[in-house]
Amino acid sequence: MTMKAAGGRRRPPTIHDVAREAGVSRGTVSRVLNGGHYVSPAAQEAVNAAIRKTGYVVNRHARSLITGRSDSIGFLLTEPQERFFEDPNFNVLLRGCTQALAAHDIPLLLMLAGTEGERRRITRYITAGHVDGVLLVSSRSGAPVAERLREAGVPLVACGKPVGLASKVGYVAADDRDGARDMVRHLLSLGRRRVGTVTGPLDTPGGVERLAGYQEVLAEAGLEFDERLVVSGDYSRASGEEGAERLLAQAPDADAVFVASDLMAQGALTALRRAGRRVPQDVALGGFDDSPAAVASSPGLTTIRQPWDRISNEMVRLLLAQIGGEDPAAVILPTELVKRESA
């Protein structure tokens, strides 16, 4: 439907046009636009049909002046910018959260804050009310930001358990420890007995939990823990390559390696090849995430699948619930072993 102002000029449809088309009051239209409270199903359907017919678009700025909300959500990544482009997990998570919020007609704003200065500026921007809530993604540097946002009363949901704040901040996480146990059990089932690991950062819950799962399965198999078989990384490809090199130097008889991320496992694969070790014949290799890096590897990477779609959807669900007045909540989701050619 085309709306015309005086002089024949086109004008955008207004809430009054929607009300007239639907045969309801302007107040009914307003209630539908603000959540549908106290509106009958028939009236809600009539308003939605009128919106489609007129092409009405909500003036978010005007509505924010009335409601005190921005009607937008921040996706805050507290990692160096190059990590956003290197690590495919961040892009998968961003896409999933964007799609989940699109169902609610809420835009998602990407915020990169890799340095302390950037984190301070972004925190000021968020606490000034420019977004209604934050989806926080960080491997290690997000805890101070999470604490500042929590103290400011900003609704917040983290991806993974936030360090030191698990009882105070909402989060969604995969079961890191159980996933690690599944991977190490699989490597042992192949007859491997010198199983090494390249861990994630050990100042993060994911790094700690995946190492704990590795240690638990060695113990249940009656294998003695050997510190020479453990090196740490930071989830980057380069740290996986360096970690595998150190592991081989410390324990040249290693016949399997559990690497705590697929991206690090890609780096480890490079180091193993450079050392003349065949995968999986000489060294079985397992990763964690089931990210695009696992499929892109050659051979394909046996890994632990994190349910990224469910993680995204749950993060959005919990955040919208907080914005609506509910208390922070946590969800831990199961992982799955995915077998490919590397082990």
N, C-alpha and C positions, 0 to 999 in steps of 0.2 A: 504494500500500500504506500503510495506517495503522498507526503504531506506538503502543503504549499502555504507559504506565508503571503502577506500582502505583496502585490506586485508579481505574483506567480513564482517567486523563488522557492526552491525546495528547502525544507527545514527538517531536522531530525525529529522523529516521533517522540512524543512526551508521555509521561505517566497518565496524563489526562486522555490522550488518544487511546492508550491501552484500556483505560477504564471504560471509555465510551464503546470501544469495540467489544469488550467482554460483557458489557451491560451490568457492571458493578461499580461500587464507589471507588474513589481514589484511595481511600484508606484500606480497602480490601486489597487493591493492587500493591500498596506499600507493605502490607503484612505478608503477602506472598513473596515479595522480593527480599524480605528480611527473615525468611525461614518458614513461612506458612503457618505460624501459630494462630489458633482461633479462626481458621478459614476452612469451610467445608470442602470436601473433595471435588464437588461439582464446580464451586467457584474457583478453586485452584486450577482445575483443568481449563476452565474458560479463560482465566488470565493467561495461562501458559500458551494457549492457542492464540490469544490476541497478541501476545509478545512476538510469537513466530510470524503472524500475519503482518503486523505493523513494522517488524524489524527493529523494535525498541531495544536500545542498549543502555544498561545501567550507567548512570553518571557516578562512577566510583568516588570521585573527589567530593561531589556534593553529598553523597551518602556518608562519607567518612566524617564530614563536618557535623552530621546529625548523630551518628552512632558512636563516634570516637574511635572507630576502627579504620585501618588502612585497606582492609580486604585484600591483603597480600601476605605471603609467607617468605621468609628468608631461608635459603639453602647455604649454610655457612661452612666453608671448607678451610680449616686452619692448617693448611699445608702450603709449602712453596708452590707457586703457580705451575712450575714445570711438572710437578707430580700430578696435577690435574690432567695434563695431556699425556703423561706416560702411563699412568695406572688406569686400566680400563674399568676397574671397579667403580671409580668415582663417576664416570660417565653413565654406566649402567644404573647406578643409584639415582643420579640426577634425572635421567629419563623416566625412571619408574615413579619418582615423587611428582614430577611434572604431570604425568598422565593421571596419577591418583587425584591430584588437586584439580585437574581440568574437569573431572566429573562434578566438582563443586563450583566450577567457574571461578576459581581462585588462581591468580598468577603466582609464579614462583620466581623469586629474585636470586640469582647466583651471586654469592659474595665470597671472594677469595681473600684470605688474611694469613699470609705465610710468615709475616714478621711481627714482632711485638708492637711496632708502631701501627701497622695495619690493623692488628687486633684491637688496639685501643680506639682507633678511629671508627671501625665497624661497630664496636660495642656502643660508642656514643650515638651512632646513627640508629642502631636498633632500639636503645633505651629511650630515644627521643620519640618513639612511636611510629616510625616509618614502616614497620611490619607488625603484624599481629602475633607472630610467633616464629620460632627458629627451629629448623632441622639441622642439627650440628653433626658434621662429619669430620673426624680427626683420628689419627693414629696415636698421637702422643701429646700434642700441645693444646688440646681443647679444654682441659680441666680448668685453668684459670678463667677462660672466657665463660665456660658453663657456670662457674661460681658467681661471676659478676652479673650475668644475666639472671640467674636464679635470685640473687639478692635484690635485683631491680624488679622482680616480679614478672619477668618476661616468660610466657609459656615456651617450653623448650623440650625437645625430644632428641636424644643422641642416638647415633648409629654405633652400637657397641656399648659396653658398660663404661661409663665415665669414671676415670681414676678418682677414687676417694669420694665419689658423689652418688654411688649406685643406689643408696637409700633415700636420696634427696631429689634426684632428677629422673624424669622419664627416659626410658631407652628401649631400643629393640636390638637384640643380638642373636647371632647364631650360636649354637652350642659348641664353642671352640674345643673344649676338653673332650667331649664325646667324639667330635669329628677327628681329632688327632688320634684318639684311641683306635677308631676304625681304620685309619690309614696305617698305623704301625702294626696292627694285627694282620692287615692284608700283606704288608711287606714280609712279616715273619712267616705267613702261610706259604710264601713262595720259597721257603727254605733259607732265607737270608738270616744271618745271626749277628753281623756287625753293622747294625743299623745306626747311621748318624743322623743328625738333624741340624738344619740352619733355622734358627728360631726367628720370630719377629722381635721387635724391641721389647726388652724385658722390664721396661717401665710402663708397659701397657697391659691391660687385662688380656687382650688377645694373645700377646706374646707369652705371657705367664701361663695362661690356660692351655695353650697348645703344647708347651714344653711339659706341663704337668701330665697331660694325657700321654705323651711319649714316654715319660718316666714310669707311669703306672703300668703300661702294657709290658715294658721290659721287665718290671718287677714280677708281674703275674706269670710271665714266661720263664722266670728263674734266671734271667740274664743280669749280670752285674752292671750297674751304671758306670760308664767310663766317660769322664769329663773330656777326654780327647775327641770324643765323637760328637761334641756339642759346640757349635759356634753361633754367634748371633748376627742378625742382619737388621735392616730397617725397612723392609718390604720393597725396596727398590731393586731393579734388575742388577745394577752394579754391585749392590751388597750381596746378592745371591751368588754372583760370580766370584767375588772376593771370599765369601764364606766357604764356598765349595773348595776353592784353592787351599785355604787354611785347613779345612777338614782333611783333605787328602794328604797334606803335609804332616798333620798330627796323627792321622790314622790311615795309612796307605792301604790297609786291608779292609776298609769299609766296603761292603757289598750292597748297601742300600742307603738312600738318603731321603728323609722326610723333610721337605722344605716348606716353611710356614706360609708361603703365598705362591701363586702361579707365576707372578712376575719375577720373583726371586728364583723360582725353579728354572725359568728360561735362562737366567744368568748362570745358574749352576750347571745347566746342560752345556753351555759354552765352555765352562771350565773343565768339565769331565771330558769333553771331546779333545780339548787342547792337551789333556794329560794322557790321551790315548785310551780312555775308558769307554767301552761300548755300553749304550743304554738300550735295552735292559740287561744284555747278556752279562756284562761285568758288574754293573751297578744299576739296581732298580731305583727309579726316581719317582717320588710322589709329591704333589703340591697341595694347595689349599685355596679354594674360592670357586673353582669351575668358571673362571672368567674367560673372555675371548682369548687371553694369552695361552690357556690350556689347549684350545683347539688349534691355535696358530703354531704351536710347537711341533717339531718333527724329531722324534716320534710324538704322537699325540700324548698329552700328559694325563696320567692317572691322578685324580685329585679328589678333594672333598667339596661337594657342591653346597654353597650357601644359597638359600632361597631368596634371591635378590628381589623378585617381584613381591613376595610376601613381606620382606623386610620394608620395602618402600611403602606398601599399602598400610602396614601396621604403624609405621612412623607417622604417616599422615593421619591415620585414624586417631592415634593417641594424642597428637598435637591438636587436632580440631576439638577433641573432647576437653582438653585442658582449656583451650580458648573459650569453650562453652561453660567453663566453671568447674569441671571435674578435677580431682587430684591427679598428680603425676602417677603413671603406672609403667610397668616393665613387662616385656614379652621376650621370652627366649625360644627360638625356633630350632627344630631339628635339622641336622645336616644329612648328607647322603654321599656314600662312596661311589665315585664314577671311575670305572676301569677303562683304561686305554692302553696304548702300546708300551708306555714307558715303565710299566710294572704290572 
